[in-house]
């Protein structure tokens, strides 16, 4: 929405964090480490943009993020023989709403060159929820675990989600052909271990469980190309590669693996002002683990070009919400800088 010739207002609604893994349920060999896990999120990001001049645009806005985590495992390992009486499933469900901000700048030194730098802040979460212990003969058999048998107990923890810096370049080669590149750093090393403490039940104040991540910082690199087939149709192709925050030394069974990304896409301008149609395909060219990651189709790969859309891959502890550029210059910096798709009202 254009407020005046130099100021614009937009809002992004996105799902920046998420993954799903399923190890096949219980019983199975790694049941004590984890059998199922899911993280999902929704974020709203209003952005106010300002066109300083024909070369520079800036934008910033608040982040409002809701995140939920669900984890399931057994308290006991798979027995080596005999009846499977040691199955003791326990579910952990937590969520919270956190706040942060995004900011970005776009510089256009020449009509054919565009540089953009964006920052997404950290978000602190107070993760409140509950642990549910299924009724189990294994729990009832021990005096230490019998009080938890068949109970649901409240628990709490806190964690800070990482900040992120993204740099993008768009270079037009001819009137119909453009090259694009992105480098993104994410401060995943801030996420190490998350202990949860009981606030109700048989043992309030004691540690219920700990989620161990031990992440390192993450990097993402992508290259893309855009070709204008005709005035109404643009074709895009791109490839992305990530240095994941998960290491082999600290690899949790609940966290999915990472693979190179290849994306193809097409953008068509439809009759009517501001109407567009986009089709994208995200491909993993290298076979990976059968970790049952959930990836959803999306628009193509590169973030820093007009209407590029995002590659949103829901595997692993990382998001790829690469933003699309707007036709409105004042919002370009905030859109790409924040790592969100901006929707104009």
C-alpha positions as CSV (number, residue, x, y, z in Angstrom):
1,X,0.0,0.0,0.0
2,X,1.5,3.3,-1.1
3,X,1.2,6.0,1.6
4,X,2.8,8.8,-0.4
5,X,5.3,9.0,-3.2
6,X,8.2,7.8,-1.0
7,X,6.6,5.7,1.7
8,X,5.0,2.3,1.4
9,X,3.4,-0.2,3.8
10,X,3.3,-4.0,3.5
11,X,2.9,-7.1,5.5
12,X,4.3,-10.6,5.3
13,X,2.6,-13.7,6.6
14,X,5.0,-16.6,6.5
15,X,6.1,-19.9,8.2
16,X,9.8,-19.4,8.7
17,X,10.6,-22.4,10.9
18,X,9.4,-26.0,10.5
19,X,10.2,-29.7,10.0
20,X,8.6,-33.1,10.5
21,X,10.4,-36.4,11.1
22,X,9.0,-39.9,11.8
23,X,11.3,-42.8,12.7
24,X,8.5,-45.3,12.3
25,X,6.9,-45.2,15.7
26,X,7.4,-47.5,18.7
27,X,8.9,-50.1,19.0
28,X,12.1,-49.3,17.1
29,X,15.8,-49.2,17.8
30,X,16.1,-45.5,18.5
31,X,12.8,-45.1,20.4
32,X,14.5,-43.8,23.6
33,X,16.1,-41.0,21.5
34,X,13.1,-40.1,19.5
35,X,10.3,-41.5,17.4
36,X,8.5,-38.4,16.0
37,X,9.1,-34.7,16.0
38,X,7.4,-31.7,14.4
39,X,8.0,-28.0,14.6
40,X,5.7,-25.4,12.9
41,X,5.4,-21.6,13.0
42,X,3.5,-18.6,11.8
43,X,5.0,-15.2,11.5
44,X,3.5,-11.7,10.8
45,X,5.9,-9.0,9.7
46,X,4.5,-5.5,8.9
47,X,7.1,-3.5,7.0
48,X,7.3,0.3,6.4
49,X,9.5,1.2,3.5
50,X,11.0,4.5,2.5
51,X,12.6,5.5,-0.9
52,X,15.5,7.8,0.0
53,X,16.3,8.5,-3.6
54,X,16.5,6.7,-6.9
55,X,19.5,4.7,-5.7
56,X,18.6,3.8,-2.0
57,X,15.6,2.3,-0.4
58,X,15.3,1.3,3.3
59,X,12.6,-0.6,5.3
60,X,12.0,-2.1,8.7
61,X,9.2,-3.6,10.7
62,X,8.4,-5.8,13.8
63,X,8.2,-9.6,13.9
64,X,5.4,-11.4,15.7
65,X,6.2,-15.2,15.7
66,X,4.2,-18.1,17.0
67,X,6.1,-21.4,17.3
68,X,5.0,-24.9,18.4
69,X,7.1,-28.0,19.0
70,X,5.9,-31.6,19.4
71,X,8.3,-34.5,20.3
72,X,7.6,-38.1,21.1
73,X,9.9,-40.8,22.4
74,X,10.0,-43.8,24.8
75,X,11.5,-43.6,28.3
76,X,13.1,-46.9,27.7
77,X,15.2,-48.6,25.0
78,X,14.0,-51.5,22.9
79,X,14.4,-54.7,24.9
80,X,16.7,-57.3,23.5
81,X,14.1,-60.1,23.9
82,X,10.9,-61.0,25.6
83,X,7.5,-59.2,25.4
84,X,7.6,-55.5,24.5
85,X,6.6,-54.3,28.0
86,X,9.2,-51.6,28.2
87,X,7.4,-49.3,25.8
88,X,6.7,-46.1,27.7
89,X,5.8,-43.4,25.2
90,X,5.9,-39.8,26.4
91,X,4.8,-36.7,24.4
92,X,6.2,-33.2,24.8
93,X,4.2,-30.2,23.5
94,X,5.3,-26.6,23.9
95,X,4.6,-23.3,22.2
96,X,4.9,-19.5,22.6
97,X,4.7,-16.1,20.9
98,X,7.9,-14.0,20.5
99,X,8.8,-10.7,19.1
100,X,11.6,-9.2,17.1
101,X,12.3,-6.9,14.1
102,X,13.6,-6.9,10.5
103,X,15.4,-4.3,8.6
104,X,17.0,-3.9,5.2
105,X,18.5,-1.7,2.6
106,X,18.6,-1.9,-1.2
107,X,21.2,0.0,-3.2
108,X,21.0,0.4,-7.0
109,X,24.3,1.8,-8.2
110,X,23.4,1.4,-11.8
111,X,20.2,0.6,-13.6
112,X,21.4,-2.9,-14.2
113,X,22.9,-3.7,-10.8
114,X,21.1,-4.1,-7.5
115,X,22.6,-4.9,-4.0
116,X,20.6,-5.7,-1.0
117,X,21.4,-6.3,2.7
118,X,18.9,-7.5,5.3
119,X,18.8,-8.4,9.0
120,X,16.4,-10.5,10.9
121,X,16.6,-10.2,14.7
122,X,16.7,-12.8,17.4
123,X,13.4,-13.9,18.9
124,X,13.1,-15.0,22.6
125,X,10.5,-17.6,23.5
126,X,9.2,-18.8,26.8
127,X,8.2,-22.4,25.9
128,X,5.4,-23.5,28.1
129,X,3.5,-26.7,27.6
130,X,3.1,-30.2,29.0
131,X,4.5,-33.8,29.1
132,X,2.0,-36.6,28.7
133,X,3.0,-40.1,30.0
134,X,1.0,-43.0,28.5
135,X,-0.3,-45.6,30.9
136,X,2.4,-48.3,30.8
137,X,3.3,-51.4,32.8
138,X,6.9,-50.4,32.6
139,X,6.2,-47.1,34.4
140,X,4.1,-48.7,37.0
141,X,6.7,-51.3,37.8
142,X,9.2,-48.8,39.2
143,X,8.7,-46.7,42.3
144,X,10.6,-43.8,40.7
145,X,8.4,-43.7,37.6
146,X,5.0,-45.0,38.9
147,X,3.8,-41.5,40.0
148,X,4.1,-40.4,36.4
149,X,2.1,-43.3,34.9
150,X,-0.8,-42.0,32.9
151,X,-0.3,-38.4,33.9
152,X,0.0,-35.0,32.1
153,X,2.3,-32.5,33.8
154,X,3.0,-28.9,32.9
155,X,6.6,-27.8,32.2
156,X,8.5,-24.7,31.0
157,X,11.7,-23.6,29.3
158,X,13.1,-20.7,27.3
159,X,15.1,-20.3,24.1
160,X,16.3,-17.7,21.7
161,X,15.9,-18.2,18.0
162,X,18.8,-17.0,15.8
163,X,19.3,-13.7,14.0
164,X,20.2,-13.8,10.3
165,X,22.0,-11.6,7.8
166,X,21.3,-11.9,4.0
167,X,23.2,-10.3,1.2
168,X,22.0,-10.5,-2.4
169,X,23.1,-9.3,-5.8
170,X,21.1,-8.9,-9.0
171,X,23.0,-8.2,-12.2
172,X,21.3,-7.7,-15.5
173,X,23.4,-9.0,-18.4
174,X,21.1,-8.1,-21.3
175,X,17.6,-6.7,-21.6
176,X,16.2,-10.2,-21.2
177,X,18.8,-12.0,-19.1
178,X,19.7,-11.6,-15.5
179,X,22.1,-13.3,-13.0
180,X,21.4,-13.4,-9.2
181,X,23.3,-14.5,-6.1
182,X,22.6,-14.8,-2.4
183,X,24.8,-15.4,0.7
184,X,23.0,-15.9,4.0
185,X,24.4,-16.4,7.5
186,X,22.3,-17.7,10.4
187,X,23.4,-17.5,14.0
188,X,22.3,-21.1,14.8
189,X,25.2,-21.6,17.3
190,X,23.0,-19.7,19.8
191,X,20.8,-22.8,19.9
192,X,22.6,-25.5,22.1
193,X,20.6,-27.3,24.8
194,X,17.0,-26.7,25.9
195,X,16.2,-28.1,29.4
196,X,12.5,-28.3,30.4
197,X,11.5,-28.1,34.1
198,X,8.3,-29.5,35.6
199,X,5.9,-26.9,37.1
200,X,3.3,-29.4,38.2
201,X,2.9,-33.1,38.8
202,X,4.8,-35.5,41.1
203,X,8.2,-33.6,40.8
204,X,7.8,-29.9,40.3
205,X,11.1,-28.0,39.9
206,X,13.0,-31.0,38.5
207,X,14.3,-31.4,35.0
208,X,11.7,-33.2,32.8
209,X,13.9,-33.6,29.7
210,X,16.5,-31.8,27.6
211,X,16.5,-31.2,23.9
212,X,20.1,-31.3,22.7
213,X,20.9,-29.4,19.5
214,X,24.6,-28.2,19.8
215,X,24.3,-26.3,16.5
216,X,27.0,-24.4,14.7
217,X,26.3,-21.3,12.6
218,X,24.7,-22.0,9.3
219,X,25.5,-20.7,5.8
220,X,23.3,-20.7,2.6
221,X,24.5,-19.9,-0.9
222,X,22.4,-19.7,-4.1
223,X,22.9,-18.8,-7.7
224,X,20.0,-18.1,-10.1
225,X,19.2,-16.9,-13.6
226,X,16.2,-15.2,-15.0
227,X,15.2,-15.0,-18.7
228,X,12.4,-12.9,-20.0
229,X,10.8,-15.1,-22.7
230,X,8.3,-12.4,-23.8
231,X,6.8,-9.3,-22.2
232,X,4.4,-11.5,-20.2
233,X,6.5,-14.6,-19.3
234,X,9.7,-14.9,-17.3
235,X,11.6,-18.2,-16.8
236,X,13.8,-18.8,-13.8
237,X,16.3,-21.5,-12.7
238,X,18.5,-21.7,-9.6
239,X,20.6,-23.8,-7.3
240,X,21.2,-23.5,-3.6
241,X,23.6,-25.2,-1.2
242,X,23.6,-25.0,2.6
243,X,26.3,-25.6,5.3
244,X,23.9,-27.0,7.8
245,X,24.0,-26.2,11.5
246,X,23.8,-29.9,12.4
247,X,27.1,-31.7,12.6
248,X,27.9,-35.4,12.5
249,X,29.3,-35.2,16.1
250,X,26.0,-34.0,17.5
251,X,23.3,-35.4,15.2
252,X,19.9,-36.0,16.8
253,X,17.7,-38.6,15.3
254,X,14.8,-36.2,15.3
255,X,16.6,-33.7,13.0
256,X,16.4,-34.4,9.2
257,X,19.4,-34.3,6.9
258,X,20.2,-31.6,4.3
259,X,20.5,-31.8,0.5
260,X,21.4,-29.5,-2.4
261,X,18.4,-27.6,-3.8
262,X,17.5,-27.0,-7.4
263,X,14.5,-24.9,-8.4
264,X,12.7,-24.1,-11.7
265,X,10.1,-21.6,-12.1
266,X,7.9,-19.4,-14.3
267,X,6.2,-16.0,-13.9
268,X,3.4,-14.8,-16.0
269,X,1.8,-11.3,-16.0
270,X,-2.0,-11.6,-16.3
271,X,-4.4,-9.1,-17.7
272,X,-5.2,-6.5,-15.1
273,X,-3.1,-4.2,-13.0
274,X,-0.8,-6.0,-10.5
275,X,-2.0,-9.6,-11.4
276,X,0.6,-12.3,-11.6
277,X,0.7,-16.1,-11.8
278,X,3.8,-18.1,-10.6
279,X,4.7,-21.8,-10.8
280,X,7.7,-23.3,-9.0
281,X,9.3,-26.7,-8.5
282,X,11.8,-27.5,-5.8
283,X,14.0,-30.6,-6.4
284,X,16.5,-32.5,-4.3
285,X,18.9,-33.9,-6.9
286,X,20.9,-36.0,-4.5
287,X,19.2,-39.0,-2.8
288,X,19.3,-38.6,1.0
289,X,18.2,-40.4,4.2
290,X,14.8,-41.8,4.4
291,X,14.0,-39.3,7.2
292,X,10.6,-38.5,5.8
293,X,11.2,-34.8,5.7
294,X,8.3,-32.7,4.6
295,X,9.1,-30.2,1.8
296,X,6.4,-28.3,0.1
297,X,6.4,-26.9,-3.5
298,X,7.2,-23.2,-3.9
299,X,8.1,-20.5,-6.2
300,X,11.7,-20.6,-7.6
301,X,14.9,-20.2,-6.0
302,X,16.6,-16.8,-5.8
303,X,15.5,-14.2,-3.4
304,X,16.9,-11.0,-4.9
305,X,15.1,-10.4,-8.1
306,X,11.6,-9.3,-9.1
307,X,8.9,-11.7,-8.0
308,X,11.3,-14.5,-7.4
309,X,9.4,-15.8,-4.5
310,X,10.9,-18.1,-1.9
311,X,12.3,-21.6,-1.6
312,X,10.7,-22.8,1.6
313,X,12.1,-26.1,2.6
314,X,10.7,-27.5,5.8
315,X,13.5,-30.0,6.5
316,X,16.1,-29.4,9.2
317,X,16.4,-26.5,11.6
318,X,16.5,-23.9,8.9
319,X,14.1,-21.9,6.8
320,X,14.5,-20.8,3.2
321,X,11.9,-18.1,3.0
322,X,13.6,-16.1,0.3
323,X,11.5,-13.0,-0.3
324,X,10.3,-11.6,-3.6
325,X,11.1,-8.1,-4.7
326,X,8.2,-5.7,-5.0
327,X,7.5,-3.4,-7.8
328,X,7.4,-0.7,-5.2
329,X,11.1,0.4,-4.7
330,X,10.6,1.6,-1.1
331,X,9.7,-1.9,0.1
332,X,12.4,-3.8,-1.7
333,X,14.9,-3.5,1.1
334,X,12.6,-4.6,3.8
335,X,11.2,-7.4,1.8
336,X,14.5,-9.0,0.9
337,X,16.2,-7.9,4.0
338,X,13.6,-9.4,6.4
339,X,13.6,-12.8,4.7
340,X,9.9,-12.6,4.1
341,X,7.5,-12.4,1.3
342,X,5.8,-9.0,1.3
343,X,2.1,-8.9,0.3
344,X,0.7,-5.5,-0.7
345,X,-2.8,-4.7,0.5
